């Protein structure tokens, strides 16, 4: 595995371990579901990195399919859970908000790594792959930010622009 892919894989593995351990210790259903959903995303990323690495080992070049197989819609997963679970079960308050903050930091680190790797990439497929991961890490961060604001009910929740807040959480 080349150095960039190894670094990416290791960061995804670190995220996976954090999300699973943190989810198992969460007492808030929304936080727990969010963390388990992100753990699934990390597994997808690790599998795609492994596929790319095997292709490079096999023929010496990046596969053309770039980021295929890494698509996600974390908001849809959380929204489905939110809409199908009673608010009394989801809960509010600061329970597990600290773990969501730590998860936000992990996603920020991933975003920064993939942004850097995309800039350094010389192959079009490699550039595309890291670009897709940058987009997904932004989505993951936004998901965590929305859950954090929901849990803490800070004034920021209501002050943020509507486009940055999942308004369906207020209904």
C-alpha positions in Angstrom: 0.0 0.0 0.0 1.5 3.4 -0.9 2.1 5.9 1.8 -0.9 8.1 1.1 -3.3 5.2 1.0 -1.8 3.8 4.2 -2.2 7.1 6.0 -5.8 7.3 4.8 -6.5 3.7 5.8 -5.0 4.2 9.3 -7.1 7.4 9.8 -10.3 5.6 8.8 -9.4 2.7 11.1 -8.8 5.1 14.0 -12.2 6.7 13.3 -13.9 3.3 13.1 -12.5 2.2 16.4 -13.5 5.5 18.0 -17.0 5.4 16.6 -17.7 1.8 17.7 -16.3 2.2 21.2 -18.0 5.6 21.7 -21.3 4.3 20.4 -21.2 1.3 22.7 -20.8 3.6 25.6 -23.5 6.2 24.6 -26.7 6.5 26.5 -28.3 8.9 24.0 -30.0 7.1 21.2 -29.4 9.8 18.6 -25.7 10.1 19.4 -25.4 6.3 19.4 -27.1 5.9 16.0 -25.0 8.7 14.5 -21.8 7.1 15.7 -22.7 3.7 14.4 -23.7 5.2 11.1 -20.3 6.9 10.8 -18.6 3.6 11.7 -20.3 2.1 8.7 -19.0 4.9 6.6 -15.4 4.3 7.8 -15.7 0.6 6.8 -16.8 1.6 3.3 -13.8 3.9 3.0 -11.4 1.3 4.3 -12.7 -1.3 1.8 -12.4 1.2 -1.1 -8.9 2.1 0.0 -8.1 -1.6 0.1 -9.6 -2.1 -3.4 -7.5 0.7 -4.8 -4.4 -0.5 -3.2 -4.9 -4.0 -4.6 -5.5 -2.5 -8.1 -2.3 -0.5 -7.8 -0.3 -3.6 -6.7 -1.8 -5.5 -9.6 -1.2 -3.2 -12.5 0.8 -0.2 -11.1 -1.9 2.4 -11.6 -5.0 3.9 -10.0 -8.2 2.3 -11.1 -10.5 4.6 -13.1 -13.5 4.0 -10.9 -12.2 6.5 -8.4 -14.6 6.8 -5.5 -17.3 4.4 -6.7 -18.6 2.4 -3.8 -18.0 5.1 -1.2 -21.2 7.1 -1.7 -23.1 8.0 1.5 -26.0 10.0 2.7 -25.4 10.3 6.4 -28.2 12.9 6.7 -30.7 10.5 5.2 -29.7 7.7 7.6 -30.0 10.0 10.6 -33.2 11.6 9.4 -34.8 8.2 8.9 -33.9 7.2 12.5 -35.0 10.6 13.8 -38.4 10.3 12.1 -39.0 6.7 13.1 -38.0 7.0 16.7 -39.9 8.8 19.4 -38.4 12.0 20.8 -38.6 10.6 24.3 -36.2 7.8 23.2 -33.9 10.1 21.2 -33.5 12.4 24.2 -32.1 15.9 24.5 -29.6 17.5 26.8 -25.8 17.3 26.9 -25.6 13.6 27.3 -22.8 12.4 25.0 -22.3 15.9 23.5 -18.6 15.6 24.4 -18.1 12.5 22.4 -19.8 14.2 19.4 -17.3 17.1 19.7 -14.4 14.5 19.6 -16.0 12.9 16.6 -16.1 16.3 14.9 -12.4 16.7 15.4 -11.8 13.3 13.8 -13.8 14.3 10.8 -11.9 17.6 10.6 -8.6 15.8 10.6 -9.9 13.5 7.8 -11.0 16.5 5.8 -7.6 18.1 6.1 -5.7 15.0 5.1 -7.9 14.3 2.1 -7.7 17.9 1.0 -3.9 17.8 1.2 -3.8 14.4 -0.7 -6.1 15.7 -3.4 -3.8 18.7 -3.9 -0.7 16.5 -4.2 -2.3 13.9 -6.4 -1.0 13.7 -10.0 -3.3 11.0 -11.3 -6.9 12.1 -12.3 -8.5 9.0 -10.6 -6.5 9.6 -7.4 -7.5 13.3 -7.4 -11.1 12.3 -7.9 -11.0 9.7 -5.2 -9.6 12.1 -2.6 -12.0 14.9 -3.8 -15.0 12.6 -3.1 -13.6 11.8 0.4 -13.3 15.5 1.1 -17.0 15.9 0.1 -18.0 13.1 2.4 -16.0 14.2 5.3 -17.7 17.6 5.0 -21.1 15.8 5.2 -20.0 13.7 8.2 -18.8 16.9 10.0 -22.1 18.6 9.2 -24.1 15.6 10.5 -22.1 15.7 13.7 -22.5 19.4 14.1 -26.3 19.2 13.7 -26.5 16.4 16.2 -24.3 18.3 18.6 -26.5 21.4 18.3 -29.6 19.3 18.8 -28.2 17.7 21.9 -26.9 20.9 23.5 -29.7 23.2 22.2 -27.3 26.1 22.1 -28.4 29.4 20.7 -26.2 28.6 17.7 -28.8 26.0 16.6 -31.4 28.7 16.0 -29.0 31.4 14.8 -27.4 29.3 12.0 -28.5 29.8 8.5 -31.3 27.4 7.5 -29.1 25.8 4.9 -26.6 24.7 7.5 -29.2 23.3 9.9 -31.3 20.2 9.5 -34.6 22.0 10.1 -36.5 18.8 10.2 -34.9 18.2 13.7 -37.0 21.2 15.0 -40.4 19.8 14.1 
